[in-house]
Amino acid sequence: MGLADKAQNKAEEVKGKGKEAAGRATDDEELQAEGEADQVKGNLKQAGEKIKDIFT
């Protein structure tokens, strides 16, 4: 997988951090949880990319 996939995964993680921060600032637990979930998805995708890089 390429650099574009890695950048997209990082962008998802950063977006999640923003949502989490906005949720905390506005006491919106749902938005905060959504942001945390986005971060986890981004991190898992990045881990998958690293594993693919090892085997290629």
mmCIF entry with sequence, helices, sheets and N, C-alpha, C, O atoms, coordinates in Angstrom:
data_MODEL
# 
_entry.id   MODEL 
# 
_entity.id                         1 
_entity.type                       polymer 
_entity.pdbx_number_of_molecules   1 
# 
_entity_poly.entity_id                      1 
_entity_poly.type                           'polypeptide(L)' 
_entity_poly.nstd_linkage                   no 
_entity_poly.nstd_monomer                   no 
_entity_poly.pdbx_seq_one_letter_code       MGLADKAQNKAEEVKGKGKEAAGRATDDEELQAEGEADQVKGNLKQAGEKIKDIFT 
_entity_poly.pdbx_seq_one_letter_code_can   MGLADKAQNKAEEVKGKGKEAAGRATDDEELQAEGEADQVKGNLKQAGEKIKDIFT 
_entity_poly.pdbx_strand_id                 A 
# 
loop_
_entity_poly_seq.entity_id 
_entity_poly_seq.num 
_entity_poly_seq.mon_id 
_entity_poly_seq.hetero 
1 1  MET n 
1 2  GLY n 
1 3  LEU n 
1 4  ALA n 
1 5  ASP n 
1 6  LYS n 
1 7  ALA n 
1 8  GLN n 
1 9  ASN n 
1 10 LYS n 
1 11 ALA n 
1 12 GLU n 
1 13 GLU n 
1 14 VAL n 
1 15 LYS n 
1 16 GLY n 
1 17 LYS n 
1 18 GLY n 
1 19 LYS n 
1 20 GLU n 
1 21 ALA n 
1 22 ALA n 
1 23 GLY n 
1 24 ARG n 
1 25 ALA n 
1 26 THR n 
1 27 ASP n 
1 28 ASP n 
1 29 GLU n 
1 30 GLU n 
1 31 LEU n 
1 32 GLN n 
1 33 ALA n 
1 34 GLU n 
1 35 GLY n 
1 36 GLU n 
1 37 ALA n 
1 38 ASP n 
1 39 GLN n 
1 40 VAL n 
1 41 LYS n 
1 42 GLY n 
1 43 ASN n 
1 44 LEU n 
1 45 LYS n 
1 46 GLN n 
1 47 ALA n 
1 48 GLY n 
1 49 GLU n 
1 50 LYS n 
1 51 ILE n 
1 52 LYS n 
1 53 ASP n 
1 54 ILE n 
1 55 PHE n 
1 56 THR n 
# 
_struct_asym.id          A 
_struct_asym.entity_id   1 
# 
loop_
_struct_conf.conf_type_id 
_struct_conf.id 
_struct_conf.pdbx_PDB_helix_id 
_struct_conf.beg_label_comp_id 
_struct_conf.beg_label_asym_id 
_struct_conf.beg_label_seq_id 
_struct_conf.pdbx_beg_PDB_ins_code 
_struct_conf.end_label_comp_id 
_struct_conf.end_label_asym_id 
_struct_conf.end_label_seq_id 
_struct_conf.pdbx_end_PDB_ins_code 
_struct_conf.beg_auth_comp_id 
_struct_conf.beg_auth_asym_id 
_struct_conf.beg_auth_seq_id 
_struct_conf.end_auth_comp_id 
_struct_conf.end_auth_asym_id 
_struct_conf.end_auth_seq_id 
_struct_conf.pdbx_PDB_helix_class 
_struct_conf.details 
_struct_conf.pdbx_PDB_helix_length 
HELX_P HELX_P1 AA1 LEU A 3  ? ALA A 25 ? LEU A 3  ALA A 25 1 ? 23 
HELX_P HELX_P2 AA2 GLU A 29 ? PHE A 55 ? GLU A 29 PHE A 55 1 ? 27 
# 
_struct_conf_type.id          HELX_P 
_struct_conf_type.criteria    ? 
_struct_conf_type.reference   ? 
# 
loop_
_atom_site.group_PDB 
_atom_site.id 
_atom_site.type_symbol 
_atom_site.label_atom_id 
_atom_site.label_alt_id 
_atom_site.label_comp_id 
_atom_site.label_asym_id 
_atom_site.label_entity_id 
_atom_site.label_seq_id 
_atom_site.pdbx_PDB_ins_code 
_atom_site.Cartn_x 
_atom_site.Cartn_y 
_atom_site.Cartn_z 
_atom_site.occupancy 
_atom_site.B_iso_or_equiv 
_atom_site.pdbx_formal_charge 
_atom_site.auth_seq_id 
_atom_site.auth_comp_id 
_atom_site.auth_asym_id 
_atom_site.auth_atom_id 
_atom_site.pdbx_PDB_model_num 
ATOM 1   N N  . MET A 1 1  ? 0.848   -1.181 0.000  1.00 0.00 ? 1  MET A N  1 
ATOM 2   C CA . MET A 1 1  ? 0.000   0.000  0.000  1.00 0.00 ? 1  MET A CA 1 
ATOM 3   C C  . MET A 1 1  ? 0.887   1.234  0.000  1.00 0.00 ? 1  MET A C  1 
ATOM 4   O O  . MET A 1 1  ? 2.047   1.200  0.410  1.00 0.00 ? 1  MET A O  1 
ATOM 5   N N  . GLY A 1 2  ? 0.313   2.295  -0.462 1.00 0.00 ? 2  GLY A N  1 
ATOM 6   C CA . GLY A 1 2  ? 1.127   3.461  -0.693 1.00 0.00 ? 2  GLY A CA 1 
ATOM 7   C C  . GLY A 1 2  ? 1.034   4.529  0.376  1.00 0.00 ? 2  GLY A C  1 
ATOM 8   O O  . GLY A 1 2  ? 0.355   4.410  1.396  1.00 0.00 ? 2  GLY A O  1 
ATOM 9   N N  . LEU A 1 3  ? 1.748   5.550  0.070  1.00 0.00 ? 3  LEU A N  1 
ATOM 10  C CA . LEU A 1 3  ? 1.810   6.698  0.957  1.00 0.00 ? 3  LEU A CA 1 
ATOM 11  C C  . LEU A 1 3  ? 0.448   7.363  1.104  1.00 0.00 ? 3  LEU A C  1 
ATOM 12  O O  . LEU A 1 3  ? 0.139   7.906  2.165  1.00 0.00 ? 3  LEU A O  1 
ATOM 13  N N  . ALA A 1 4  ? -0.362  7.330  0.067  1.00 0.00 ? 4  ALA A N  1 
ATOM 14  C CA . ALA A 1 4  ? -1.690  7.941  0.122  1.00 0.00 ? 4  ALA A CA 1 
ATOM 15  C C  . ALA A 1 4  ? -2.569  7.254  1.163  1.00 0.00 ? 4  ALA A C  1 
ATOM 16  O O  . ALA A 1 4  ? -3.318  7.917  1.881  1.00 0.00 ? 4  ALA A O  1 
ATOM 17  N N  . ASP A 1 5  ? -2.480  5.928  1.246  1.00 0.00 ? 5  ASP A N  1 
ATOM 18  C CA . ASP A 1 5  ? -3.262  5.197  2.242  1.00 0.00 ? 5  ASP A CA 1 
ATOM 19  C C  . ASP A 1 5  ? -2.823  5.564  3.655  1.00 0.00 ? 5  ASP A C  1 
ATOM 20  O O  . ASP A 1 5  ? -3.653  5.749  4.546  1.00 0.00 ? 5  ASP A O  1 
ATOM 21  N N  . LYS A 1 6  ? -1.528  5.667  3.849  1.00 0.00 ? 6  LYS A N  1 
ATOM 22  C CA . LYS A 1 6  ? -1.000  6.024  5.165  1.00 0.00 ? 6  LYS A CA 1 
ATOM 23  C C  . LYS A 1 6  ? -1.441  7.429  5.557  1.00 0.00 ? 6  LYS A C  1 
ATOM 24  O O  . LYS A 1 6  ? -1.792  7.674  6.711  1.00 0.00 ? 6  LYS A O  1 
ATOM 25  N N  . ALA A 1 7  ? -1.424  8.342  4.604  1.00 0.00 ? 7  ALA A N  1 
ATOM 26  C CA . ALA A 1 7  ? -1.845  9.716  4.875  1.00 0.00 ? 7  ALA A CA 1 
ATOM 27  C C  . ALA A 1 7  ? -3.331  9.771  5.196  1.00 0.00 ? 7  ALA A C  1 
ATOM 28  O O  . ALA A 1 7  ? -3.753  10.520 6.078  1.00 0.00 ? 7  ALA A O  1 
ATOM 29  N N  . GLN A 1 8  ? -4.115  8.989  4.490  1.00 0.00 ? 8  GLN A N  1 
ATOM 30  C CA . GLN A 1 8  ? -5.558  8.958  4.740  1.00 0.00 ? 8  GLN A CA 1 
ATOM 31  C C  . GLN A 1 8  ? -5.845  8.398  6.135  1.00 0.00 ? 8  GLN A C  1 
ATOM 32  O O  . GLN A 1 8  ? -6.726  8.900  6.832  1.00 0.00 ? 8  GLN A O  1 
ATOM 33  N N  . ASN A 1 9  ? -5.116  7.375  6.542  1.00 0.00 ? 9  ASN A N  1 
ATOM 34  C CA . ASN A 1 9  ? -5.298  6.812  7.878  1.00 0.00 ? 9  ASN A CA 1 
ATOM 35  C C  . ASN A 1 9  ? -4.912  7.817  8.957  1.00 0.00 ? 9  ASN A C  1 
ATOM 36  O O  . ASN A 1 9  ? -5.588  7.928  9.980  1.00 0.00 ? 9  ASN A O  1 
ATOM 37  N N  . LYS A 1 10 ? -3.836  8.539  8.730  1.00 0.00 ? 10 LYS A N  1 
ATOM 38  C CA . LYS A 1 10 ? -3.403  9.553  9.696  1.00 0.00 ? 10 LYS A CA 1 
ATOM 39  C C  . LYS A 1 10 ? -4.427  10.676 9.766  1.00 0.00 ? 10 LYS A C  1 
ATOM 40  O O  . LYS A 1 10 ? -4.699  11.203 10.845 1.00 0.00 ? 10 LYS A O  1 
ATOM 41  N N  . ALA A 1 11 ? -4.993  11.044 8.631  1.00 0.00 ? 11 ALA A N  1 
ATOM 42  C CA . ALA A 1 11 ? -6.011  12.095 8.607  1.00 0.00 ? 11 ALA A CA 1 
ATOM 43  C C  . ALA A 1 11 ? -7.237  11.666 9.408  1.00 0.00 ? 11 ALA A C  1 
ATOM 44  O O  . ALA A 1 11 ? -7.840  12.482 10.105 1.00 0.00 ? 11 ALA A O  1 
ATOM 45  N N  . GLU A 1 12 ? -7.604  10.398 9.311  1.00 0.00 ? 12 GLU A N  1 
ATOM 46  C CA . GLU A 1 12 ? -8.745  9.894  10.080 1.00 0.00 ? 12 GLU A CA 1 
ATOM 47  C C  . GLU A 1 12 ? -8.456  9.972  11.578 1.00 0.00 ? 12 GLU A C  1 
ATOM 48  O O  . GLU A 1 12 ? -9.334  10.312 12.370 1.00 0.00 ? 12 GLU A O  1 
ATOM 49  N N  . GLU A 1 13 ? -7.233  9.660  11.953 1.00 0.00 ? 13 GLU A N  1 
ATOM 50  C CA . GLU A 1 13 ? -6.841  9.737  13.357 1.00 0.00 ? 13 GLU A CA 1 
ATOM 51  C C  . GLU A 1 13 ? -6.898  11.183 13.858 1.00 0.00 ? 13 GLU A C  1 
ATOM 52  O O  . GLU A 1 13 ? -7.403  11.450 14.949 1.00 0.00 ? 13 GLU A O  1 
ATOM 53  N N  . VAL A 1 14 ? -6.381  12.103 13.059 1.00 0.00 ? 14 VAL A N  1 
ATOM 54  C CA . VAL A 1 14 ? -6.380  13.522 13.445 1.00 0.00 ? 14 VAL A CA 1 
ATOM 55  C C  . VAL A 1 14 ? -7.810  14.056 13.532 1.00 0.00 ? 14 VAL A C  1 
ATOM 56  O O  . VAL A 1 14 ? -8.140  14.825 14.435 1.00 0.00 ? 14 VAL A O  1 
ATOM 57  N N  . LYS A 1 15 ? -8.651  13.641 12.588 1.00 0.00 ? 15 LYS A N  1 
ATOM 58  C CA . LYS A 1 15 ? -10.064 14.043 12.615 1.00 0.00 ? 15 LYS A CA 1 
ATOM 59  C C  . LYS A 1 15 ? -10.714 13.557 13.897 1.00 0.00 ? 15 LYS A C  1 
ATOM 60  O O  . LYS A 1 15 ? -11.504 14.275 14.510 1.00 0.00 ? 15 LYS A O  1 
ATOM 61  N N  . GLY A 1 16 ? -10.385 12.351 14.300 1.00 0.00 ? 16 GLY A N  1 
ATOM 62  C CA . GLY A 1 16 ? -10.923 11.791 15.538 1.00 0.00 ? 16 GLY A CA 1 
ATOM 63  C C  . GLY A 1 16 ? -10.488 12.583 16.755 1.00 0.00 ? 16 GLY A C  1 
ATOM 64  O O  . GLY A 1 16 ? -11.275 12.796 17.678 1.00 0.00 ? 16 GLY A O  1 
ATOM 65  N N  . LYS A 1 17 ? -9.239  13.017 16.760 1.00 0.00 ? 17 LYS A N  1 
ATOM 66  C CA . LYS A 1 17 ? -8.748  13.828 17.881 1.00 0.00 ? 17 LYS A CA 1 
ATOM 67  C C  . LYS A 1 17 ? -9.515  15.143 17.963 1.00 0.00 ? 17 LYS A C  1 
ATOM 68  O O  . LYS A 1 17 ? -9.830  15.621 19.053 1.00 0.00 ? 17 LYS A O  1 
ATOM 69  N N  . GLY A 1 18 ? -9.810  15.721 16.806 1.00 0.00 ? 18 GLY A N  1 
ATOM 70  C CA . GLY A 1 18 ? -10.579 16.968 16.779 1.00 0.00 ? 18 GLY A CA 1 
ATOM 71  C C  . GLY A 1 18 ? -11.986 16.768 17.296 1.00 0.00 ? 18 GLY A C  1 
ATOM 72  O O  . GLY A 1 18 ? -12.491 17.579 18.072 1.00 0.00 ? 18 GLY A O  1 
ATOM 73  N N  . LYS A 1 19 ? -12.625 15.684 16.867 1.00 0.00 ? 19 LYS A N  1 
ATOM 74  C CA . LYS A 1 19 ? -13.982 15.387 17.345 1.00 0.00 ? 19 LYS A CA 1 
ATOM 75  C C  . LYS A 1 19 ? -13.990 15.150 18.848 1.00 0.00 ? 19 LYS A C  1 
ATOM 76  O O  . LYS A 1 19 ? -14.883 15.615 19.557 1.00 0.00 ? 19 LYS A O  1 
ATOM 77  N N  . GLU A 1 20 ? -12.994 14.428 19.322 1.00 0.00 ? 20 GLU A N  1 
ATOM 78  C CA . GLU A 1 20 ? -12.914 14.148 20.753 1.00 0.00 ? 20 GLU A CA 1 
ATOM 79  C C  . GLU A 1 20 ? -12.761 15.448 21.544 1.00 0.00 ? 20 GLU A C  1 
ATOM 80  O O  . GLU A 1 20 ? -13.431 15.648 22.557 1.00 0.00 ? 20 GLU A O  1 
ATOM 81  N N  . ALA A 1 21 ? -11.880 16.323 21.077 1.00 0.00 ? 21 ALA A N  1 
ATOM 82  C CA . ALA A 1 21 ? -11.665 17.598 21.755 1.00 0.00 ? 21 ALA A CA 1 
ATOM 83  C C  . ALA A 1 21 ? -12.922 18.457 21.738 1.00 0.00 ? 21 ALA A C  1 
ATOM 84  O O  . ALA A 1 21 ? -13.265 19.087 22.738 1.00 0.00 ? 21 ALA A O  1 
ATOM 85  N N  . ALA A 1 22 ? -13.606 18.479 20.598 1.00 0.00 ? 22 ALA A N  1 
ATOM 86  C CA . ALA A 1 22 ? -14.841 19.258 20.498 1.00 0.00 ? 22 ALA A CA 1 
ATOM 87  C C  . ALA A 1 22 ? -15.909 18.688 21.425 1.00 0.00 ? 22 ALA A C  1 
ATOM 88  O O  . ALA A 1 22 ? -16.661 19.435 22.050 1.00 0.00 ? 22 ALA A O  1 
ATOM 89  N N  . GLY A 1 23 ? -15.970 17.377 21.508 1.00 0.00 ? 23 GLY A N  1 
ATOM 90  C CA . GLY A 1 23 ? -16.929 16.734 22.400 1.00 0.00 ? 23 GLY A CA 1 
ATOM 91  C C  . GLY A 1 23 ? -16.663 17.065 23.855 1.00 0.00 ? 23 GLY A C  1 
ATOM 92  O O  . GLY A 1 23 ? -17.592 17.303 24.626 1.00 0.00 ? 23 GLY A O  1 
ATOM 93  N N  . ARG A 1 24 ? -15.403 17.079 24.224 1.00 0.00 ? 24 ARG A N  1 
ATOM 94  C CA . ARG A 1 24 ? -15.052 17.437 25.611 1.00 0.00 ? 24 ARG A CA 1 
ATOM 95  C C  . ARG A 1 24 ? -15.385 18.897 25.899 1.00 0.00 ? 24 ARG A C  1 
ATOM 96  O O  . ARG A 1 24 ? -15.890 19.232 26.970 1.00 0.00 ? 24 ARG A O  1 
ATOM 97  N N  . ALA A 1 25 ? -15.097 19.748 24.938 1.00 0.00 ? 25 ALA A N  1 
ATOM 98  C CA . ALA A 1 25 ? -15.320 21.181 25.140 1.00 0.00 ? 25 ALA A CA 1 
ATOM 99  C C  . ALA A 1 25 ? -16.800 21.515 25.275 1.00 0.00 ? 25 ALA A C  1 
ATOM 100 O O  . ALA A 1 25 ? -17.169 22.455 25.979 1.00 0.00 ? 25 ALA A O  1 
ATOM 101 N N  . THR A 1 26 ? -17.641 20.747 24.603 1.00 0.00 ? 26 THR A N  1 
ATOM 102 C CA . THR A 1 26 ? -19.082 21.029 24.620 1.00 0.00 ? 26 THR A CA 1 
ATOM 103 C C  . THR A 1 26 ? -19.853 20.049 25.498 1.00 0.00 ? 26 THR A C  1 
ATOM 104 O O  . THR A 1 26 ? -21.084 20.068 25.515 1.00 0.00 ? 26 THR A O  1 
ATOM 105 N N  . ASP A 1 27 ? -19.141 19.196 26.224 1.00 0.00 ? 27 ASP A N  1 
ATOM 106 C CA . ASP A 1 27 ? -19.764 18.158 27.060 1.00 0.00 ? 27 ASP A CA 1 
ATOM 107 C C  . ASP A 1 27 ? -20.685 17.254 26.257 1.00 0.00 ? 27 ASP A C  1 
ATOM 108 O O  . ASP A 1 27 ? -21.718 16.805 26.754 1.00 0.00 ? 27 ASP A O  1 
ATOM 109 N N  . ASP A 1 28 ? -20.306 16.989 25.013 1.00 0.00 ? 28 ASP A N  1 
ATOM 110 C CA . ASP A 1 28 ? -21.068 16.104 24.127 1.00 0.00 ? 28 ASP A CA 1 
ATOM 111 C C  . ASP A 1 28 ? -20.391 14.733 24.145 1.00 0.00 ? 28 ASP A C  1 
ATOM 112 O O  . ASP A 1 28 ? -19.431 14.494 23.413 1.00 0.00 ? 28 ASP A O  1 
ATOM 113 N N  . GLU A 1 29 ? -20.900 13.846 24.987 1.00 0.00 ? 29 GLU A N  1 
ATOM 114 C CA . GLU A 1 29 ? -20.279 12.536 25.155 1.00 0.00 ? 29 GLU A CA 1 
ATOM 115 C C  . GLU A 1 29 ? -20.338 11.709 23.873 1.00 0.00 ? 29 GLU A C  1 
ATOM 116 O O  . GLU A 1 29 ? -19.423 10.934 23.594 1.00 0.00 ? 29 GLU A O  1 
ATOM 117 N N  . GLU A 1 30 ? -21.395 11.867 23.100 1.00 0.00 ? 30 GLU A N  1 
ATOM 118 C CA . GLU A 1 30 ? -21.533 11.113 21.853 1.00 0.00 ? 30 GLU A CA 1 
ATOM 119 C C  . GLU A 1 30 ? -20.458 11.524 20.850 1.00 0.00 ? 30 GLU A C  1 
ATOM 120 O O  . GLU A 1 30 ? -19.842 10.666 20.218 1.00 0.00 ? 30 GLU A O  1 
ATOM 121 N N  . LEU A 1 31 ? -20.230 12.816 20.702 1.00 0.00 ? 31 LEU A N  1 
ATOM 122 C CA . LEU A 1 31 ? -19.201 13.308 19.785 1.00 0.00 ? 31 LEU A CA 1 
ATOM 123 C C  . LEU A 1 31 ? -17.811 12.880 20.265 1.00 0.00 ? 31 LEU A C  1 
ATOM 124 O O  . LEU A 1 31 ? -16.952 12.518 19.460 1.00 0.00 ? 31 LEU A O  1 
ATOM 125 N N  . GLN A 1 32 ? -17.603 12.926 21.556 1.00 0.00 ? 32 GLN A N  1 
ATOM 126 C CA . GLN A 1 32 ? -16.328 12.519 22.121 1.00 0.00 ? 32 GLN A CA 1 
ATOM 127 C C  . GLN A 1 32 ? -16.075 11.034 21.838 1.00 0.00 ? 32 GLN A C  1 
ATOM 128 O O  . GLN A 1 32 ? -14.971 10.659 21.445 1.00 0.00 ? 32 GLN A O  1 
ATOM 129 N N  . ALA A 1 33 ? -17.075 10.203 22.034 1.00 0.00 ? 33 ALA A N  1 
ATOM 130 C CA . ALA A 1 33 ? -16.933 8.771  21.774 1.00 0.00 ? 33 ALA A CA 1 
ATOM 131 C C  . ALA A 1 33 ? -16.707 8.505  20.287 1.00 0.00 ? 33 ALA A C  1 
ATOM 132 O O  . ALA A 1 33 ? -15.924 7.628  19.923 1.00 0.00 ? 33 ALA A O  1 
ATOM 133 N N  . GLU A 1 34 ? -17.385 9.255  19.439 1.00 0.00 ? 34 GLU A N  1 
ATOM 134 C CA . GLU A 1 34 ? -17.199 9.108  17.990 1.00 0.00 ? 34 GLU A CA 1 
ATOM 135 C C  . GLU A 1 34 ? -15.761 9.451  17.610 1.00 0.00 ? 34 GLU A C  1 
ATOM 136 O O  . GLU A 1 34 ? -15.153 8.775  16.780 1.00 0.00 ? 34 GLU A O  1 
ATOM 137 N N  . GLY A 1 35 ? -15.226 10.497 18.216 1.00 0.00 ? 35 GLY A N  1 
ATOM 138 C CA . GLY A 1 35 ? -13.840 10.879 17.956 1.00 0.00 ? 35 GLY A CA 1 
ATOM 139 C C  . GLY A 1 35 ? -12.862 9.813  18.405 1.00 0.00 ? 35 GLY A C  1 
ATOM 140 O O  . GLY A 1 35 ? -11.887 9.523  17.711 1.00 0.00 ? 35 GLY A O  1 
ATOM 141 N N  . GLU A 1 36 ? -13.119 9.229  19.563 1.00 0.00 ? 36 GLU A N  1 
ATOM 142 C CA . GLU A 1 36 ? -12.249 8.165  20.059 1.00 0.00 ? 36 GLU A CA 1 
ATOM 143 C C  . GLU A 1 36 ? -12.304 6.957  19.121 1.00 0.00 ? 36 GLU A C  1 
ATOM 144 O O  . GLU A 1 36 ? -11.281 6.326  18.853 1.00 0.00 ? 36 GLU A O  1 
ATOM 145 N N  . ALA A 1 37 ? -13.493 6.642  18.628 1.00 0.00 ? 37 ALA A N  1 
ATOM 146 C CA . ALA A 1 37 ? -13.639 5.518  17.694 1.00 0.00 ? 37 ALA A CA 1 
ATOM 147 C C  . ALA A 1 37 ? -12.889 5.781  16.391 1.00 0.00 ? 37 ALA A C  1 
ATOM 148 O O  . ALA A 1 37 ? -12.254 4.878  15.847 1.00 0.00 ? 37 ALA A O  1 
ATOM 149 N N  . ASP A 1 38 ? -12.959 7.017  15.887 1.00 0.00 ? 38 ASP A N  1 
ATOM 150 C CA . ASP A 1 38 ? -12.231 7.373  14.667 1.00 0.00 ? 38 ASP A CA 1 
ATOM 151 C C  . ASP A 1 38 ? -10.728 7.206  14.862 1.00 0.00 ? 38 ASP A C  1 
ATOM 152 O O  . ASP A 1 38 ? -10.022 6.754  13.960 1.00 0.00 ? 38 ASP A O  1 
ATOM 153 N N  . GLN A 1 39 ? -10.247 7.571  16.040 1.00 0.00 ? 39 GLN A N  1 
ATOM 154 C CA . GLN A 1 39 ? -8.825  7.434  16.324 1.00 0.00 ? 39 GLN A CA 1 
ATOM 155 C C  . GLN A 1 39 ? -8.403  5.965  16.326 1.00 0.00 ? 39 GLN A C  1 
ATOM 156 O O  . GLN A 1 39 ? -7.356  5.603  15.788 1.00 0.00 ? 39 GLN A O  1 
ATOM 157 N N  . VAL A 1 40 ? -9.236  5.131  16.940 1.00 0.00 ? 40 VAL A N  1 
ATOM 158 C CA . VAL A 1 40 ? -8.931  3.705  16.994 1.00 0.00 ? 40 VAL A CA 1 
ATOM 159 C C  . VAL A 1 40 ? -8.903  3.116  15.588 1.00 0.00 ? 40 VAL A C  1 
ATOM 160 O O  . VAL A 1 40 ? -8.007  2.341  15.253 1.00 0.00 ? 40 VAL A O  1 
ATOM 161 N N  . LYS A 1 41 ? -9.883  3.483  14.766 1.00 0.00 ? 41 LYS A N  1 
ATOM 162 C CA . LYS A 1 41 ? -9.916  2.975  13.391 1.00 0.00 ? 41 LYS A CA 1 
ATOM 163 C C  . LYS A 1 41 ? -8.659  3.394  12.632 1.00 0.00 ? 41 LYS A C  1 
ATOM 164 O O  . LYS A 1 41 ? -8.050  2.588  11.928 1.00 0.00 ? 41 LYS A O  1 
ATOM 165 N N  . GLY A 1 42 ? -8.281  4.654  12.780 1.00 0.00 ? 42 GLY A N  1 
ATOM 166 C CA . GLY A 1 42 ? -7.084  5.142  12.105 1.00 0.00 ? 42 GLY A CA 1 
ATOM 167 C C  . GLY A 1 42 ? -5.835  4.422  12.568 1.00 0.00 ? 42 GLY A C  1 
ATOM 168 O O  . GLY A 1 42 ? -4.973  4.076  11.759 1.00 0.00 ? 42 GLY A O  1 
ATOM 169 N N  . ASN A 1 43 ? -5.735  4.195  13.869 1.00 0.00 ? 43 ASN A N  1 
ATOM 170 C CA . ASN A 1 43 ? -4.567  3.490  14.409 1.00 0.00 ? 43 ASN A CA 1 
ATOM 171 C C  . ASN A 1 43 ? -4.511  2.050  13.928 1.00 0.00 ? 43 ASN A C  1 
ATOM 172 O O  . ASN A 1 43 ? -3.437  1.552  13.590 1.00 0.00 ? 43 ASN A O  1 
ATOM 173 N N  . LEU A 1 44 ? -5.656  1.375  13.894 1.00 0.00 ? 44 LEU A N  1 
ATOM 174 C CA . LEU A 1 44 ? -5.683  -0.010 13.420 1.00 0.00 ? 44 LEU A CA 1 
ATOM 175 C C  . LEU A 1 44 ? -5.299  -0.097 11.955 1.00 0.00 ? 44 LEU A C  1 
ATOM 176 O O  . LEU A 1 44 ? -4.568  -1.004 11.556 1.00 0.00 ? 44 LEU A O  1 
ATOM 177 N N  . LYS A 1 45 ? -5.783  0.832  11.157 1.00 0.00 ? 45 LYS A N  1 
ATOM 178 C CA . LYS A 1 45 ? -5.430  0.832  9.736  1.00 0.00 ? 45 LYS A CA 1 
ATOM 179 C C  . LYS A 1 45 ? -3.934  1.082  9.547  1.00 0.00 ? 45 LYS A C  1 
ATOM 180 O O  . LYS A 1 45 ? -3.299  0.476  8.684  1.00 0.00 ? 45 LYS A O  1 
ATOM 181 N N  . GLN A 1 46 ? -3.379  1.980  10.364 1.00 0.00 ? 46 GLN A N  1 
ATOM 182 C CA . GLN A 1 46 ? -1.945  2.248  10.268 1.00 0.00 ? 46 GLN A CA 1 
ATOM 183 C C  . GLN A 1 46 ? -1.145  1.012  10.651 1.00 0.00 ? 46 GLN A C  1 
ATOM 184 O O  . GLN A 1 46 ? -0.129  0.712  10.023 1.00 0.00 ? 46 GLN A O  1 
ATOM 185 N N  . ALA A 1 47 ? -1.587  0.299  11.665 1.00 0.00 ? 47 ALA A N  1 
ATOM 186 C CA . ALA A 1 47 ? -0.900  -0.924 12.074 1.00 0.00 ? 47 ALA A CA 1 
ATOM 187 C C  . ALA A 1 47 ? -0.943  -1.955 10.948 1.00 0.00 ? 47 ALA A C  1 
ATOM 188 O O  . ALA A 1 47 ? 0.047   -2.638 10.684 1.00 0.00 ? 47 ALA A O  1 
ATOM 189 N N  . GLY A 1 48 ? -2.086  -2.061 10.294 1.00 0.00 ? 48 GLY A N  1 
ATOM 190 C CA . GLY A 1 48 ? -2.204  -2.973 9.154  1.00 0.00 ? 48 GLY A CA 1 
ATOM 191 C C  . GLY A 1 48 ? -1.254  -2.610 8.029  1.00 0.00 ? 48 GLY A C  1 
ATOM 192 O O  . GLY A 1 48 ? -0.662  -3.486 7.400  1.00 0.00 ? 48 GLY A O  1 
ATOM 193 N N  . GLU A 1 49 ? -1.110  -1.324 7.779  1.00 0.00 ? 49 GLU A N  1 
ATOM 194 C CA . GLU A 1 49 ? -0.184  -0.864 6.732  1.00 0.00 ? 49 GLU A CA 1 
ATOM 195 C C  . GLU A 1 49 ? 1.253   -1.221 7.102  1.00 0.00 ? 49 GLU A C  1 
ATOM 196 O O  . GLU A 1 49 ? 2.034   -1.619 6.238  1.00 0.00 ? 49 GLU A O  1 
ATOM 197 N N  . LYS A 1 50 ? 1.602   -1.082 8.366  1.00 0.00 ? 50 LYS A N  1 
ATOM 198 C CA . LYS A 1 50 ? 2.965   -1.406 8.799  1.00 0.00 ? 50 LYS A CA 1 
ATOM 199 C C  . LYS A 1 50 ? 3.247   -2.891 8.632  1.00 0.00 ? 50 LYS A C  1 
ATOM 200 O O  . LYS A 1 50 ? 4.345   -3.281 8.233  1.00 0.00 ? 50 LYS A O  1 
ATOM 201 N N  . ILE A 1 51 ? 2.254   -3.718 8.940  1.00 0.00 ? 51 ILE A N  1 
ATOM 202 C CA . ILE A 1 51 ? 2.420   -5.157 8.763  1.00 0.00 ? 51 ILE A CA 1 
ATOM 203 C C  . ILE A 1 51 ? 2.591   -5.497 7.287  1.00 0.00 ? 51 ILE A C  1 
ATOM 204 O O  . ILE A 1 51 ? 3.424   -6.330 6.929  1.00 0.00 ? 51 ILE A O  1 
ATOM 205 N N  . LYS A 1 52 ? 1.805   -4.854 6.437  1.00 0.00 ? 52 LYS A N  1 
ATOM 206 C CA . LYS A 1 52 ? 1.927   -5.092 4.995  1.00 0.00 ? 52 LYS A CA 1 
ATOM 207 C C  . LYS A 1 52 ? 3.322   -4.698 4.511  1.00 0.00 ? 52 LYS A C  1 
ATOM 208 O O  . LYS A 1 52 ? 3.921   -5.385 3.683  1.00 0.00 ? 52 LYS A O  1 
ATOM 209 N N  . ASP A 1 53 ? 3.835   -3.570 5.045  1.00 0.00 ? 53 ASP A N  1 
ATOM 210 C CA . ASP A 1 53 ? 5.165   -3.116 4.638  1.00 0.00 ? 53 ASP A CA 1 
ATOM 211 C C  . ASP A 1 53 ? 6.244   -4.123 5.019  1.00 0.00 ? 53 ASP A C  1 
ATOM 212 O O  . ASP A 1 53 ? 7.226   -4.293 4.296  1.00 0.00 ? 53 ASP A O  1 
ATOM 213 N N  . ILE A 1 54 ? 6.059   -4.786 6.149  1.00 0.00 ? 54 ILE A N  1 
ATOM 214 C CA . ILE A 1 54 ? 7.058   -5.761 6.596  1.00 0.00 ? 54 ILE A CA 1 
ATOM 215 C C  . ILE A 1 54 ? 7.137   -6.930 5.628  1.00 0.00 ? 54 ILE A C  1 
ATOM 216 O O  . ILE A 1 54 ? 8.221   -7.438 5.341  1.00 0.00 ? 54 ILE A O  1 
ATOM 217 N N  . PHE A 1 55 ? 5.987   -7.354 5.129  1.00 0.00 ? 55 PHE A N  1 
ATOM 218 C CA . PHE A 1 55 ? 5.948   -8.537 4.278  1.00 0.00 ? 55 PHE A CA 1 
ATOM 219 C C  . PHE A 1 55 ? 6.114   -8.245 2.791  1.00 0.00 ? 55 PHE A C  1 
ATOM 220 O O  . PHE A 1 55 ? 6.082   -9.168 1.977  1.00 0.00 ? 55 PHE A O  1 
ATOM 221 N N  . THR A 1 56 ? 6.287   -6.996 2.429  1.00 0.00 ? 56 THR A N  1 
ATOM 222 C CA . THR A 1 56 ? 6.486   -6.683 1.013  1.00 0.00 ? 56 THR A CA 1 
ATOM 223 C C  . THR A 1 56 ? 7.869   -6.150 0.748  1.00 0.00 ? 56 THR A C  1 
ATOM 224 O O  . THR A 1 56 ? 8.202   -5.836 -0.395 1.00 0.00 ? 56 THR A O  1 
# 
